[in-house]
Amino acid sequence: MSFYTTRRTSALAAIALMAAPVSASAQDAMSDSWQWGAELYFWGASLGGETTTGTDIEMGIDKIIEDLNFGLMGTVAAQKGKWTVFGDLIYLDVEEQGDTTVDVLGFDVDIDGKVDLRGVISTLGVGYRIYEGPGTQLDITGGLRYLWLDSTIELSAAGLDVKEEDSGSNVDGVVGFRGQTDINENWYLSYYGDVGTGQSDLTWQAAAAVNYRFEKVDVALGYRYLDWEFDEFGPFDDLNLSGAFLGAKFRF
């Protein structure tokens, strides 16, 4: 893989450090007033996929953490009656410096480089409750998934300096489901899945978690997989993010 592709891959991977789908609280009852909740979380995501040159990529959470400068992530949801609106947002600022050696006409050339990348991943949606049974709630959902990247890449080799700035966005419509099932008074399962298309050929995600309910705060431990198959987006044909997540949910 080239220096340019490697650095952009590493930087993009950091965008996926933390993310988890919004999940409903088992305490939420049908109400004529809005019931609000928020969640803070960490997602130990690893990156996989394929570049436009056909190169397979794989990067673990340990490498992603090395390059993270700043990250802001969270979710919010509001429920009224059978309707729910929800969204999650991840903002990352990543900077990476490094060097490599390439062969140019039989000569080894040292290249120094720096990547500064900012990015946002957001999923916004609306849910409608189609099932409310003993200990189980299930909603159908629809919404949008948004991906935005802004990068600055600087290369220096053989006395020559090159600077390239690039930005782009990707929007897809998604449909899916979200729900939860009580195990007992304190423990419950939550689950979420969606699939969609738009500027991507296909995007989909699935997640499930085991949760423990306290008086005002719930703790969640689970696993999430998120995938894009791009039509045309930077150096990637396919990108997937997967890993365990840990979060705390707050009710208002």
C-alpha positions in Angstrom: 0.0 0.0 0.0 1.3 3.5 -0.8 2.3 6.0 1.8 -0.6 8.2 0.8 -3.2 5.4 1.1 -1.7 4.1 4.3 -1.9 7.5 6.1 -5.4 8.3 4.9 -6.5 4.8 5.9 -5.1 5.2 9.4 -6.6 8.6 9.8 -10.1 7.5 8.6 -10.0 4.6 11.0 -9.8 6.9 13.9 -13.1 8.4 13.0 -14.7 5.1 14.0 -13.1 4.9 17.5 -16.4 5.4 19.3 -19.9 4.7 18.1 -23.0 2.8 19.2 -26.6 2.9 18.2 -29.1 4.6 20.3 -31.2 2.2 22.4 -34.4 2.6 24.2 -34.7 2.4 28.0 -36.9 -0.4 29.3 -38.2 2.1 31.8 -39.8 4.3 29.0 -43.5 3.9 29.1 -46.0 5.2 26.6 -46.5 8.9 27.5 -48.1 12.0 26.1 -45.0 14.0 27.0 -41.5 13.7 25.6 -39.2 11.3 27.5 -35.5 12.1 26.9 -32.3 10.1 27.2 -28.6 10.4 26.4 -25.7 8.1 26.1 -21.9 8.4 26.3 -19.8 5.6 25.0 -16.5 4.2 23.9 -16.3 1.8 20.9 -13.1 -0.2 20.5 -13.4 -0.3 16.8 -11.1 -2.0 14.3 -10.9 -1.2 10.6 -11.1 -3.5 7.6 -11.9 -3.2 4.0 -10.5 -2.8 0.5 -8.9 0.2 -1.3 -9.7 1.2 -4.9 -6.4 -0.4 -5.9 -7.6 -3.8 -4.6 -5.4 -3.7 -1.5 -6.9 -5.3 1.6 -6.7 -3.3 4.8 -6.9 -4.2 8.4 -6.1 -2.0 11.4 -6.6 -2.8 15.1 -7.8 -0.5 17.9 -4.2 -0.2 19.3 -3.0 1.5 16.1 -6.0 3.8 15.9 -5.6 5.1 19.5 -2.0 6.1 18.8 -3.1 8.7 16.2 -6.1 10.1 18.1 -5.8 13.8 19.1 -9.4 14.6 20.0 -12.8 12.7 20.0 -16.3 13.8 20.9 -19.1 11.3 20.8 -22.6 10.8 22.2 -26.2 10.0 21.4 -29.6 11.5 22.3 -33.1 10.1 21.9 -36.6 11.4 22.7 -39.8 9.3 22.9 -43.5 10.3 22.8 -46.2 7.7 22.6 -45.2 5.2 19.9 -42.8 7.6 18.2 -39.0 8.0 18.9 -36.5 10.4 17.3 -32.8 9.5 17.8 -29.3 10.3 16.6 -25.7 9.7 17.3 -22.7 11.8 16.5 -18.9 11.1 16.4 -16.4 13.9 15.8 -12.7 13.1 15.6 -9.5 15.1 14.9 -6.6 13.0 14.0 -3.0 13.9 13.2 -0.3 11.4 12.2 3.3 11.8 11.2 5.7 9.2 9.7 8.2 8.3 7.1 8.7 5.6 4.5 11.1 4.7 1.7 10.1 4.1 -1.9 12.0 2.8 -4.9 12.2 5.4 -7.7 14.1 4.1 -10.8 16.2 1.9 -8.7 17.0 4.5 -6.0 15.6 4.5 -2.5 13.9 7.8 -1.7 13.0 8.8 1.8 9.5 10.4 2.2 8.3 12.3 5.3 4.6 12.9 5.7 2.0 14.4 7.9 -1.8 13.8 7.9 -4.3 16.1 9.6 -7.9 14.8 9.3 -11.2 15.7 10.8 -14.3 13.7 10.4 -17.9 13.2 11.4 -20.2 10.1 11.4 -23.8 10.6 12.3 -27.0 8.5 12.1 -30.3 10.3 12.5 -33.6 8.6 12.5 -37.2 8.2 13.5 -38.7 5.0 15.1 -42.3 3.8 15.4 -43.3 1.1 18.0 -44.9 -1.9 16.3 -44.8 -4.3 19.3 -45.2 -3.7 23.0 -45.3 -7.0 25.0 -44.3 -8.3 28.4 -40.7 -7.2 28.8 -40.2 -6.5 25.1 -40.4 -3.4 22.8 -39.7 -3.3 19.1 -39.6 -0.3 16.8 -39.2 0.0 13.0 -36.8 2.9 12.0 -35.9 5.0 9.1 -33.3 7.8 8.7 -30.0 9.0 7.2 -26.4 8.0 7.8 -23.9 10.8 7.1 -20.1 10.5 6.7 -17.8 13.6 6.3 -14.1 13.9 6.0 -11.7 16.8 5.7 -8.0 16.0 5.3 -4.7 17.8 4.8 -1.7 15.7 3.6 1.8 17.0 3.5 4.7 15.1 1.9 8.4 16.0 1.7 10.9 14.1 -0.4 14.2 15.0 -2.1 13.8 18.7 -1.3 10.3 18.9 -2.7 7.2 19.7 -0.6 3.7 18.6 -1.6 0.5 19.6 0.1 -2.9 18.2 -0.7 -6.2 19.2 0.8 -9.4 17.1 0.3 -12.8 17.0 1.7 -15.9 14.9 1.0 -19.2 13.7 2.3 -21.4 10.6 1.9 -25.2 10.3 2.7 -27.3 7.2 2.6 -30.9 6.5 3.5 -31.4 3.6 6.0 -34.3 1.5 7.3 -34.2 -1.0 10.2 -35.3 -1.9 13.7 -34.4 -1.2 17.3 -35.6 -2.9 20.5 -35.0 -4.4 23.8 -36.0 -7.4 25.9 -36.0 -7.6 29.7 -34.1 -10.5 31.3 -35.2 -9.6 34.9 -35.8 -6.4 36.8 -32.3 -5.0 36.3 -30.8 -6.9 33.3 -32.0 -6.4 29.7 -30.9 -6.9 26.1 -30.9 -4.2 23.5 -30.5 -4.6 19.7 -30.3 -2.5 16.6 -29.9 -3.1 12.9 -30.3 -1.1 9.6 -29.5 -1.3 5.9 -29.6 1.3 3.2 -28.1 2.9 0.1 -27.7 6.3 -1.6 -24.3 7.7 -2.4 -23.0 4.3 -1.2 -23.8 1.2 -3.1 -24.8 -0.4 0.3 -24.4 0.4 4.0 -25.6 -1.6 6.9 -25.0 -2.1 10.6 -25.9 -4.5 13.4 -25.4 -4.2 17.2 -26.5 -6.0 20.4 -25.7 -5.3 24.0 -26.3 -6.6 27.6 -27.4 -3.8 29.9 -27.8 -3.3 33.6 -30.3 -0.8 34.9 -29.6 1.5 37.9 -32.0 4.1 39.2 -31.0 6.9 36.8 -28.2 5.4 34.8 -27.9 2.2 32.7 -24.6 0.5 31.8 -24.3 -1.2 28.4 -21.7 -3.7 27.1 -22.0 -4.9 23.5 -20.7 -5.4 20.0 -21.3 -3.4 16.8 -20.5 -3.9 13.1 -20.8 -1.1 10.6 -20.1 -1.4 6.8 -20.0 0.7 3.6 -19.7 -0.4 0.0 -18.8 2.8 -1.8 -19.6 3.9 -5.3 -16.8 6.5 -5.2 -15.4 7.8 -2.0 -11.7 8.6 -1.5 -9.4 5.6 -1.6 -12.0 3.0 -0.5 -14.2 0.6 -2.3 -15.3 -1.1 1.0 -14.9 0.0 4.6 -16.1 -1.9 7.7 -15.8 -1.0 11.4 -16.3 -3.6 14.2 -15.7 -4.0 17.9 -17.0 -4.1 21.4 -18.5 -1.0 23.0 -19.1 0.2 26.6 -21.5 3.0 27.4 -23.6 4.7 30.1 -27.2 5.8 29.4 -28.8 8.7 31.3 -32.6 9.3 31.6 -34.2 12.7 32.1 
